[in-house]
Amino acid sequence: KPAATPLLTRRPFLVAWNVPSQDCKPRFQVSLDFSLFDLYASPNEGFVGQNLTIFYKERLGLYPYYTSQRVAVNGGVPQNSSLSEHLARLENSINKYIRSPTKEGLAVIDWEEWRPIWARNWKPKDVYREVSQHLVYQRHPNWSREEVNKQAVFEFETAAQEFMVSTLRVAKSFRPKQLWGFYLFPDCYNHDYSKNKESYTGQCPDVEKTRNDQLEWLWKESMALRKFVRARVMEAIRISQQHHDGYSLPVFVYTRPTYIRKLDVLSQMDLISTIGESAALGAAGAIFWGDADYTKNRNSCQAIKNYLEGDLGRYIANVTRAAQLCSIKLCQGQGRCLRRDS
């Protein structure tokens, strides 16, 4: 299925920088050059009007969730929240961070407290199942456990779907030039590599593919999918080709500029297996993300500067140029190239 026309930069594979690195120059006199990136944005609260915007749970409407102390916020579970009040708050939330209704960009909703598929709310997210069951039991104390659970599943999943779909529809109506989608959707939930290092394959389990297919309502409303790690990227690409007539959704891959939990930069081989592999699989772009640890002192800022001006910068230039040339040569500049499996 053909790819959707790139809304951003009109390039087949774009690269974005979404790390709070704005303090390097004023605090440590280290200037960072982001000219190679198609998009540059900081996820920090005070930055608005950017071409890549992340809406965390407190930034968009009245998202219901439980704190780590099991305190309900905005009703706690979607079926106990006020959807009308949430939707009424959306316009102000969106206007604050994306001020121009005609501005193009990526808009990412990062809601991670609960998952719309009941079975995926395992510990510590089981509070959403327990509360949902309790709400039903309060109304029907004479029901059997099976009846209570069945009704709780129905009420939770129905409300979760309505909450997420309505949010996307209203957001798209306010800012139609933005590519709206939820972070971490779809996912494979195959994160147990540390427990089974010898047998871990990274493949997306069949049961999770089936559950992803149950989220058809979400894929139809989304304008882009955001993923990371190869098997999950492949699952996102599978989903992207199924739910929109005439075109596939763009897939944007999240990756860190360094190894997790430390600031050692990625090796050339790992750059190939993240950015290069994403481009080869048909992703629409890669988004580098991170937290303030990357720029907490002069040394970390200097390390990022050296990386941008060295291996990372050169590799980004090579990948984006290769994707552009291939698009022009094989697709008349109207699509992106995918690697053929031998």
C-alpha positions as CSV (number, residue, x, y, z in Angstrom):
1,K,0.0,0.0,0.0
2,P,1.4,3.5,-0.9
3,A,2.7,5.7,1.9
4,A,0.8,8.8,2.9
5,T,2.2,12.0,1.4
6,P,4.8,13.4,3.9
7,L,3.1,16.3,5.7
8,L,6.4,17.4,7.2
9,T,9.5,18.6,5.2
10,R,8.3,16.7,2.1
11,R,11.1,14.2,2.7
12,P,10.8,10.4,2.8
13,F,12.8,10.0,6.0
14,L,13.1,12.8,8.6
15,V,15.1,13.0,11.7
16,A,14.1,14.9,14.8
17,W,15.8,16.0,18.1
18,N,13.6,16.0,21.1
19,V,16.1,16.3,24.0
20,P,16.0,19.2,26.6
21,S,19.4,20.5,25.5
22,Q,18.6,24.2,25.4
23,D,20.7,24.9,28.5
24,C,24.1,23.9,27.0
25,K,24.8,27.3,25.5
26,P,23.6,29.7,28.3
27,R,24.9,27.6,31.2
28,F,28.0,26.0,29.9
29,Q,28.9,28.0,26.7
30,V,28.6,24.9,24.5
31,S,26.8,25.6,21.2
32,L,25.0,22.7,19.6
33,D,24.3,22.6,15.9
34,F,21.0,21.0,15.0
35,S,20.9,22.0,11.4
36,L,21.0,18.3,10.2
37,F,17.6,17.7,12.0
38,D,14.4,18.3,10.2
39,L,12.7,18.9,13.5
40,Y,14.1,20.3,16.7
41,A,12.1,20.6,19.9
42,S,12.4,20.5,23.7
43,P,9.9,18.5,25.7
44,N,10.2,20.9,28.7
45,E,7.1,22.6,30.0
46,G,7.9,26.2,29.0
47,F,8.4,25.6,25.3
48,V,5.5,26.2,23.0
49,G,4.8,26.6,19.3
50,Q,7.3,23.9,18.3
51,N,7.0,21.5,15.4
52,L,7.1,18.5,17.6
53,T,4.9,18.7,20.7
54,I,4.5,16.1,23.4
55,F,1.3,16.1,25.5
56,Y,2.0,14.4,28.8
57,K,-1.0,13.4,31.1
58,E,-1.1,16.8,32.8
59,R,-0.9,18.8,29.6
60,L,-4.0,17.7,27.7
61,G,-7.5,17.9,29.1
62,L,-8.5,15.9,32.2
63,Y,-6.8,12.5,31.8
64,P,-8.1,10.0,34.4
65,Y,-5.5,8.0,36.3
66,Y,-4.2,6.8,39.6
67,T,-1.1,8.0,41.3
68,S,1.5,5.6,42.6
69,Q,-0.2,5.9,46.0
70,R,-3.4,4.8,44.4
71,V,-5.0,8.3,44.6
72,A,-7.6,8.9,41.9
73,V,-7.0,11.9,39.6
74,N,-9.9,13.1,37.3
75,G,-12.0,10.1,38.3
76,G,-9.2,7.5,38.2
77,V,-10.6,5.3,35.5
78,P,-12.1,6.4,32.1
79,Q,-15.7,5.2,32.9
80,N,-15.6,7.2,36.1
81,S,-14.4,10.4,34.5
82,S,-16.2,13.3,32.8
83,L,-15.6,13.0,29.1
84,S,-17.5,16.2,28.4
85,E,-15.3,18.2,30.8
86,H,-12.2,16.6,29.4
87,L,-13.1,17.6,25.8
88,A,-14.1,21.1,26.9
89,R,-10.6,21.6,28.3
90,L,-8.8,20.3,25.2
91,E,-9.0,23.5,23.2
92,N,-7.2,25.5,25.9
93,S,-4.6,22.8,26.3
94,I,-3.9,22.6,22.6
95,N,-3.9,26.4,22.1
96,K,-1.3,26.7,24.8
97,Y,1.3,24.4,23.1
98,I,0.3,24.7,19.4
99,R,-0.8,28.3,18.9
100,S,-1.2,28.4,15.1
101,P,-4.1,26.4,13.6
102,T,-2.2,26.1,10.3
103,K,1.2,25.0,11.7
104,E,2.5,21.6,10.5
105,G,4.1,19.3,13.0
106,L,4.0,16.1,15.0
107,A,1.7,16.0,18.0
108,V,2.3,13.1,20.4
109,I,-0.1,12.1,23.2
110,D,2.0,10.4,25.9
111,W,-0.6,8.7,28.1
112,E,1.0,5.7,29.8
113,E,-1.0,5.1,33.1
114,W,-3.5,2.7,31.7
115,R,-4.0,0.7,28.5
116,P,-7.3,0.4,26.6
117,I,-7.1,-3.4,26.4
118,W,-8.2,-4.8,29.8
119,A,-5.8,-7.8,29.7
120,R,-2.8,-5.5,29.3
121,N,-3.3,-3.7,32.6
122,W,-1.1,-6.1,34.7
123,K,0.8,-5.0,37.8
124,P,1.2,-2.2,38.7
125,K,-1.6,-1.2,36.4
126,D,-4.0,-3.7,37.9
127,V,-5.5,-0.9,40.0
128,Y,-7.6,0.0,37.0
129,R,-9.0,-3.5,36.8
130,E,-9.7,-3.7,40.6
131,V,-11.4,-0.3,40.6
132,S,-13.5,-1.2,37.6
133,Q,-14.7,-4.4,39.2
134,H,-15.4,-2.5,42.5
135,L,-17.6,0.0,40.6
136,V,-19.7,-2.8,39.1
137,Y,-19.9,-4.6,42.4
138,Q,-21.2,-1.5,44.2
139,R,-24.1,-1.4,41.8
140,H,-24.7,-5.2,41.6
141,P,-23.6,-6.8,44.9
142,N,-25.6,-10.0,44.2
143,W,-23.8,-10.7,40.9
144,S,-21.3,-13.5,40.6
145,R,-17.6,-12.8,40.3
146,E,-17.7,-13.8,36.6
147,E,-20.6,-11.4,35.9
148,V,-18.9,-8.5,37.7
149,N,-15.7,-9.1,35.8
150,K,-17.4,-9.4,32.4
151,Q,-19.3,-6.1,33.0
152,A,-16.1,-4.4,34.3
153,V,-14.2,-5.3,31.2
154,F,-17.0,-4.0,29.0
155,E,-17.3,-0.7,30.8
156,F,-13.6,-0.1,31.1
157,E,-12.7,-0.9,27.4
158,T,-15.8,1.0,26.1
159,A,-15.0,4.1,28.1
160,A,-11.2,3.9,27.3
161,Q,-12.0,3.7,23.6
162,E,-14.4,6.6,23.7
163,F,-12.0,8.7,25.7
164,M,-9.0,8.1,23.3
165,V,-11.0,8.4,20.1
166,S,-12.9,11.5,21.1
167,T,-9.6,13.1,22.2
168,L,-8.0,12.4,18.8
169,R,-11.1,13.7,16.9
170,V,-11.3,16.9,18.8
171,A,-7.5,17.5,18.6
172,K,-7.5,16.9,14.8
173,S,-10.4,19.4,14.4
174,F,-8.5,22.1,16.3
175,R,-5.1,21.4,14.6
176,P,-5.6,19.5,11.4
177,K,-2.1,20.2,10.1
178,Q,-0.6,18.2,12.9
179,L,0.1,14.4,12.7
180,W,-1.7,13.2,15.8
181,G,-1.0,9.9,17.5
182,F,-0.3,8.1,20.8
183,Y,3.2,7.3,22.0
184,L,3.9,3.5,22.5
185,F,1.0,2.4,20.2
186,P,1.2,-0.2,18.9
187,D,3.4,-2.2,21.3
188,C,4.5,-5.9,21.6
189,Y,5.1,-6.0,25.4
190,N,8.1,-8.2,24.8
191,H,10.3,-6.4,27.3
192,D,11.6,-9.5,29.1
193,Y,15.0,-9.7,27.3
194,S,16.9,-9.4,30.6
195,K,15.2,-12.5,32.0
196,N,15.7,-14.7,28.9
197,K,18.8,-13.3,27.2
198,E,19.7,-16.7,25.6
199,S,16.2,-17.3,24.1
200,Y,15.0,-13.8,23.6
201,T,14.2,-13.1,19.9
202,G,12.5,-9.7,20.1
203,Q,9.7,-11.0,17.9
204,C,6.2,-9.7,18.6
205,P,4.1,-12.5,20.2
206,D,1.0,-13.6,18.3
207,V,-1.2,-12.8,21.3
208,E,0.0,-9.2,21.2
209,K,-0.6,-8.9,17.5
210,T,-4.1,-10.1,18.0
211,R,-4.6,-7.5,20.7
212,N,-3.2,-4.8,18.5
213,D,-5.7,-5.8,15.8
214,Q,-8.5,-5.3,18.5
215,L,-7.4,-1.6,18.6
216,E,-8.6,-1.0,15.0
217,W,-10.6,1.9,16.2
218,L,-7.4,3.6,17.4
219,W,-5.4,3.1,14.2
220,K,-8.3,4.5,12.1
221,E,-8.3,7.7,14.0
222,S,-4.5,8.1,14.3
223,M,-2.5,10.1,11.8
224,A,0.9,8.6,12.7
225,L,2.3,5.7,14.8
226,R,5.3,6.1,17.2
227,K,7.5,3.1,18.1
228,F,11.0,1.9,19.0
229,V,12.9,-1.4,18.6
230,R,13.0,-3.4,15.4
231,A,10.2,-6.0,16.1
232,R,7.9,-3.3,17.4
233,V,8.7,-1.1,14.3
234,M,7.7,-4.0,12.1
235,E,4.5,-4.5,14.1
236,A,3.7,-0.8,13.7
237,I,4.3,-1.0,10.0
238,R,2.0,-4.0,9.8
239,I,-0.7,-2.1,11.6
240,S,0.0,1.1,9.5
241,Q,-1.0,-0.7,6.3
242,Q,-4.3,-2.1,7.4
243,H,-6.7,0.7,8.5
244,H,-6.7,3.6,6.0
245,D,-8.0,3.2,2.5
246,G,-5.5,4.0,-0.1
247,Y,-2.4,4.8,2.0
248,S,-0.4,3.6,5.0
249,L,0.1,5.6,8.2
250,P,3.6,7.1,8.7
251,V,5.6,5.3,11.5
252,F,8.1,7.4,13.5
253,V,10.7,5.5,15.5
254,Y,11.8,6.8,19.0
255,T,15.4,6.1,19.8
256,R,18.0,7.4,22.3
257,P,21.2,9.1,21.2
258,T,23.1,7.1,23.8
259,Y,22.7,3.8,25.6
260,I,20.1,3.6,28.3
261,R,21.1,4.6,31.8
262,K,24.4,6.0,30.7
263,L,25.8,8.6,28.4
264,D,28.0,6.4,26.2
265,V,27.1,7.2,22.6
266,L,25.9,4.6,20.2
267,S,28.4,2.7,18.2
268,Q,28.4,2.7,14.4
269,M,26.9,-0.7,14.4
270,D,24.1,0.4,16.7
271,L,23.4,3.5,14.6
272,I,22.9,1.2,11.7
273,S,20.6,-1.1,13.6
274,T,18.5,1.8,14.9
275,I,18.4,4.7,12.4
276,G,19.5,2.7,9.3
277,E,17.2,-0.2,10.0
278,S,14.2,2.0,10.6
279,A,14.7,3.7,7.3
280,A,15.2,0.3,5.5
281,L,12.0,-1.0,7.1
282,G,10.0,1.9,5.7
283,A,9.6,4.2,8.7
284,A,8.9,7.8,8.0
285,G,11.5,9.1,10.5
286,A,13.5,8.7,13.7
287,I,13.0,10.9,16.8
288,F,15.9,11.2,19.2
289,W,14.6,11.7,22.7
290,G,16.1,11.9,26.2
291,D,16.0,13.8,29.5
292,A,18.0,16.5,31.2
293,D,20.8,14.1,32.1
294,Y,22.2,14.7,28.6
295,T,23.0,18.3,29.4
296,K,23.5,18.4,33.2
297,N,27.0,19.7,33.0
298,R,29.6,21.0,30.6
299,N,31.1,17.5,30.0
300,S,27.8,16.0,29.0
301,C,27.0,19.0,26.7
302,Q,30.5,18.7,25.1
303,A,29.9,14.9,24.6
304,I,26.7,15.6,22.8
305,K,28.3,18.3,20.7
306,N,31.2,16.0,19.6
307,Y,28.6,13.3,18.8
308,L,26.5,15.6,16.7
309,E,29.6,16.9,14.8
310,G,31.0,13.4,14.5
311,D,29.6,9.9,14.0
312,L,25.9,10.8,14.6
313,G,25.9,13.8,12.4
314,R,27.7,12.0,9.5
315,Y,25.4,9.0,9.8
316,I,22.2,11.1,9.8
317,A,23.4,13.0,6.7
318,N,24.2,9.7,4.9
319,V,20.8,8.0,5.8
320,T,18.6,11.0,5.0
321,R,20.5,11.7,1.7
322,A,20.3,8.0,0.7
323,A,16.6,7.9,1.4
324,Q,16.1,11.1,-0.6
325,L,18.1,9.9,-3.6
326,C,16.3,6.5,-3.6
327,S,12.9,8.2,-3.4
328,I,13.8,10.4,-6.4
329,K,15.3,7.6,-8.5
330,L,12.7,4.8,-7.9
331,C,9.6,6.7,-6.7
332,Q,9.9,10.0,-8.7
333,G,10.1,11.7,-5.3
334,Q,6.6,10.5,-4.4
335,G,7.4,7.8,-1.9
336,R,10.0,6.0,0.2
337,C,12.1,3.0,-0.5
338,L,11.9,-0.3,1.4
339,R,14.6,-2.9,1.6
340,R,13.7,-6.1,-0.2
341,D,13.9,-9.3,1.9
342,S,16.0,-11.9,0.2
